[in-house]
Amino acid sequence: MNNLDIDNSNFEADAHLQKVRKEVLKKFSEYRNTLNYLAADAPIQVLCLPYTIEKILLGHGILRVYELFNLDLVKIKGLGEVRIRQLTSCLDQFFAML
């Protein structure tokens, strides 16, 4: 009977630890997303874009990195396939440094 109580206690402790672990991982994911958005509040100059791409974006009123997130780059006049690839490459490098 005593062994049964110990096993039941261990099972409950393991279940509780799994629940806590899951909550912690969820919070870290939320914090990571928040930090990404905070870091993305930087001016687009931090991306070290080629001058022509930077000038095109500034001409369309895009001043911050986060403004690029939901932007349809294909609709921006002057950005072709190669420049969009360069822009996404610079964004990848920026977020890799975070």
CNS distance restraints for C-alpha pairs under 8 A (distance, minus, plus):
assign (resid   1 and name CA) (resid   5 and name CA) 6.52 0.50 0.50
assign (resid   2 and name CA) (resid   6 and name CA) 6.39 0.50 0.50
assign (resid   3 and name CA) (resid   7 and name CA) 6.12 0.50 0.50
assign (resid   4 and name CA) (resid   8 and name CA) 6.08 0.50 0.50
assign (resid   5 and name CA) (resid   9 and name CA) 6.05 0.50 0.50
assign (resid   6 and name CA) (resid  10 and name CA) 6.16 0.50 0.50
assign (resid   7 and name CA) (resid  11 and name CA) 6.12 0.50 0.50
assign (resid   8 and name CA) (resid  12 and name CA) 6.24 0.50 0.50
assign (resid   9 and name CA) (resid  13 and name CA) 6.16 0.50 0.50
assign (resid  10 and name CA) (resid  14 and name CA) 6.09 0.50 0.50
assign (resid  11 and name CA) (resid  15 and name CA) 6.18 0.50 0.50
assign (resid  12 and name CA) (resid  16 and name CA) 6.12 0.50 0.50
assign (resid  13 and name CA) (resid  17 and name CA) 6.15 0.50 0.50
assign (resid  14 and name CA) (resid  18 and name CA) 6.17 0.50 0.50
assign (resid  15 and name CA) (resid  19 and name CA) 6.30 0.50 0.50
assign (resid  16 and name CA) (resid  20 and name CA) 6.25 0.50 0.50
assign (resid  17 and name CA) (resid  21 and name CA) 5.99 0.50 0.50
assign (resid  18 and name CA) (resid  22 and name CA) 6.13 0.50 0.50
assign (resid  19 and name CA) (resid  23 and name CA) 6.30 0.50 0.50
assign (resid  20 and name CA) (resid  24 and name CA) 6.17 0.50 0.50
assign (resid  21 and name CA) (resid  25 and name CA) 6.22 0.50 0.50
assign (resid  22 and name CA) (resid  26 and name CA) 6.23 0.50 0.50
assign (resid  23 and name CA) (resid  27 and name CA) 6.24 0.50 0.50
assign (resid  24 and name CA) (resid  28 and name CA) 6.18 0.50 0.50
assign (resid  25 and name CA) (resid  29 and name CA) 6.21 0.50 0.50
assign (resid  26 and name CA) (resid  30 and name CA) 6.34 0.50 0.50
assign (resid  27 and name CA) (resid  31 and name CA) 6.13 0.50 0.50
assign (resid  28 and name CA) (resid  32 and name CA) 6.05 0.50 0.50
assign (resid  29 and name CA) (resid  33 and name CA) 6.32 0.50 0.50
assign (resid  30 and name CA) (resid  34 and name CA) 6.22 0.50 0.50
assign (resid  31 and name CA) (resid  35 and name CA) 6.09 0.50 0.50
assign (resid  32 and name CA) (resid  36 and name CA) 6.17 0.50 0.50
assign (resid  33 and name CA) (resid  37 and name CA) 6.37 0.50 0.50
assign (resid  34 and name CA) (resid  38 and name CA) 6.19 0.50 0.50
assign (resid  35 and name CA) (resid  39 and name CA) 5.98 0.50 0.50
assign (resid  36 and name CA) (resid  40 and name CA) 6.01 0.50 0.50
assign (resid  36 and name CA) (resid  95 and name CA) 7.62 0.50 0.50
assign (resid  36 and name CA) (resid  98 and name CA) 7.50 0.50 0.50
assign (resid  37 and name CA) (resid  41 and name CA) 6.54 0.50 0.50
assign (resid  37 and name CA) (resid  66 and name CA) 6.86 0.50 0.50
assign (resid  38 and name CA) (resid  42 and name CA) 8.00 0.50 0.50
assign (resid  39 and name CA) (resid  98 and name CA) 7.91 0.50 0.50
assign (resid  40 and name CA) (resid  64 and name CA) 7.14 0.50 0.50
assign (resid  40 and name CA) (resid  65 and name CA) 5.03 0.50 0.50
assign (resid  40 and name CA) (resid  66 and name CA) 4.92 0.50 0.50
assign (resid  41 and name CA) (resid  64 and name CA) 5.84 0.50 0.50
assign (resid  41 and name CA) (resid  65 and name CA) 6.05 0.50 0.50
assign (resid  41 and name CA) (resid  66 and name CA) 5.87 0.50 0.50
assign (resid  42 and name CA) (resid  46 and name CA) 6.92 0.50 0.50
assign (resid  42 and name CA) (resid  64 and name CA) 5.63 0.50 0.50
assign (resid  42 and name CA) (resid  65 and name CA) 5.87 0.50 0.50
assign (resid  42 and name CA) (resid  66 and name CA) 7.83 0.50 0.50
assign (resid  43 and name CA) (resid  63 and name CA) 5.74 0.50 0.50
assign (resid  43 and name CA) (resid  64 and name CA) 4.38 0.50 0.50
assign (resid  43 and name CA) (resid  65 and name CA) 5.98 0.50 0.50
assign (resid  44 and name CA) (resid  48 and name CA) 7.84 0.50 0.50
assign (resid  44 and name CA) (resid  54 and name CA) 7.47 0.50 0.50
assign (resid  44 and name CA) (resid  62 and name CA) 7.83 0.50 0.50
assign (resid  44 and name CA) (resid  63 and name CA) 5.87 0.50 0.50
assign (resid  44 and name CA) (resid  64 and name CA) 5.12 0.50 0.50
assign (resid  44 and name CA) (resid  65 and name CA) 5.14 0.50 0.50
assign (resid  45 and name CA) (resid  49 and name CA) 6.98 0.50 0.50
assign (resid  45 and name CA) (resid  54 and name CA) 7.41 0.50 0.50
assign (resid  47 and name CA) (resid  90 and name CA) 5.73 0.50 0.50
assign (resid  47 and name CA) (resid  91 and name CA) 6.59 0.50 0.50
assign (resid  47 and name CA) (resid  94 and name CA) 6.34 0.50 0.50
assign (resid  48 and name CA) (resid  90 and name CA) 7.18 0.50 0.50
assign (resid  49 and name CA) (resid  53 and name CA) 6.34 0.50 0.50
assign (resid  49 and name CA) (resid  54 and name CA) 5.86 0.50 0.50
assign (resid  49 and name CA) (resid  86 and name CA) 7.80 0.50 0.50
assign (resid  49 and name CA) (resid  87 and name CA) 6.82 0.50 0.50
assign (resid  49 and name CA) (resid  90 and name CA) 6.76 0.50 0.50
assign (resid  50 and name CA) (resid  54 and name CA) 6.31 0.50 0.50
assign (resid  51 and name CA) (resid  55 and name CA) 6.03 0.50 0.50
assign (resid  52 and name CA) (resid  56 and name CA) 6.17 0.50 0.50
assign (resid  53 and name CA) (resid  57 and name CA) 6.22 0.50 0.50
assign (resid  53 and name CA) (resid  79 and name CA) 7.23 0.50 0.50
assign (resid  53 and name CA) (resid  83 and name CA) 6.77 0.50 0.50
assign (resid  53 and name CA) (resid  87 and name CA) 7.58 0.50 0.50
assign (resid  54 and name CA) (resid  58 and name CA) 6.11 0.50 0.50
assign (resid  55 and name CA) (resid  59 and name CA) 5.99 0.50 0.50
assign (resid  56 and name CA) (resid  60 and name CA) 6.45 0.50 0.50
assign (resid  56 and name CA) (resid  77 and name CA) 8.00 0.50 0.50
assign (resid  56 and name CA) (resid  78 and name CA) 6.73 0.50 0.50
assign (resid  56 and name CA) (resid  79 and name CA) 7.60 0.50 0.50
assign (resid  57 and name CA) (resid  61 and name CA) 6.51 0.50 0.50
assign (resid  57 and name CA) (resid  62 and name CA) 5.26 0.50 0.50
assign (resid  57 and name CA) (resid  63 and name CA) 7.52 0.50 0.50
assign (resid  58 and name CA) (resid  62 and name CA) 5.16 0.50 0.50
assign (resid  58 and name CA) (resid  63 and name CA) 6.07 0.50 0.50
assign (resid  60 and name CA) (resid  76 and name CA) 7.79 0.50 0.50
assign (resid  62 and name CA) (resid  67 and name CA) 6.23 0.50 0.50
assign (resid  62 and name CA) (resid  68 and name CA) 7.45 0.50 0.50
assign (resid  63 and name CA) (resid  67 and name CA) 7.30 0.50 0.50
assign (resid  64 and name CA) (resid  68 and name CA) 7.54 0.50 0.50
assign (resid  65 and name CA) (resid  69 and name CA) 7.57 0.50 0.50
assign (resid  67 and name CA) (resid  71 and name CA) 6.89 0.50 0.50
assign (resid  72 and name CA) (resid  76 and name CA) 7.39 0.50 0.50
assign (resid  73 and name CA) (resid  79 and name CA) 7.08 0.50 0.50
assign (resid  73 and name CA) (resid  84 and name CA) 6.96 0.50 0.50
assign (resid  74 and name CA) (resid  79 and name CA) 6.88 0.50 0.50
assign (resid  74 and name CA) (resid  80 and name CA) 7.29 0.50 0.50
assign (resid  74 and name CA) (resid  84 and name CA) 7.97 0.50 0.50
assign (resid  79 and name CA) (resid  83 and name CA) 5.53 0.50 0.50
assign (resid  79 and name CA) (resid  84 and name CA) 6.05 0.50 0.50
assign (resid  80 and name CA) (resid  84 and name CA) 6.06 0.50 0.50
assign (resid  81 and name CA) (resid  85 and name CA) 6.17 0.50 0.50
assign (resid  82 and name CA) (resid  86 and name CA) 6.27 0.50 0.50
assign (resid  83 and name CA) (resid  87 and name CA) 6.07 0.50 0.50
assign (resid  84 and name CA) (resid  88 and name CA) 6.13 0.50 0.50
assign (resid  85 and name CA) (resid  89 and name CA) 6.07 0.50 0.50
assign (resid  86 and name CA) (resid  90 and name CA) 6.26 0.50 0.50
assign (resid  87 and name CA) (resid  91 and name CA) 6.26 0.50 0.50
assign (resid  88 and name CA) (resid  92 and name CA) 6.08 0.50 0.50
assign (resid  89 and name CA) (resid  93 and name CA) 6.31 0.50 0.50
assign (resid  90 and name CA) (resid  94 and name CA) 6.16 0.50 0.50
assign (resid  91 and name CA) (resid  95 and name CA) 6.26 0.50 0.50
assign (resid  92 and name CA) (resid  96 and name CA) 6.02 0.50 0.50
assign (resid  93 and name CA) (resid  97 and name CA) 6.47 0.50 0.50
assign (resid  94 and name CA) (resid  98 and name CA) 7.13 0.50 0.50
